[in-house]
């Protein structure tokens, strides 16, 4: 299967990366789509020019996906100013078709970040339209509508999981890959007084305790 993470920002994929690693081990192909350029995420360097910030985030995400042997596409909308437009819908539909998506992971709604919520609504519409022959893009329509799973937002914001995934065998690999996002580790230390590694372990151990394993990922029902 083709498994696709469609997220607003580079590092948002960490909320489903353990599950994606588990799927890759069984032979599934991984793809990553980021809708924004991530240029608004530099809490540790608030005066950094947006073009430079976007280049840093892009380089970090390319490093992560290269290590995974996965594809990566950034739609480069401006971080924190994301809007649903006809043009963006067509670009996302084309990206989903390009990945030949069978399964999509994306943000849960509601979410504390409006970019995240906007991506949820975009994915809901674009996954459906990815099969429609009357929706014309460079890539041809998919044969079947991808299944869409929503992943837990940071700190569980209004989220009640219905599916737990034991990612204990993959937690060290997930932590290793998270280090690709050095800029965001620095930003976390400034904004939250903890790093990405602390954040990952807090979430996976909490859900693991709920489901009787050491580390767990969590999902609600599919949208499609």
Secondary structure, 3 states (H helix, E strand, C coil): CEEEEEECCCCHHHHCHHHHHHHHHCCCEEEEEEEECCCCCCHHHCCCCHHHHHHHHHHHHHHHHHHHCCEEEEEEECCCCCCCCHHHHHHHHHHHHHCCCCEEEEECCCCCCHHHHHHHHHHHHHHHHCCCCCCCCCCCCCCCCCEEEEECCHHHCCCCCCEEEECHHHHHHHHHHHCCCHHHHHHHHHHHCCCHHHHHHHHHHHHHHHHCCCCEEEECCCCC
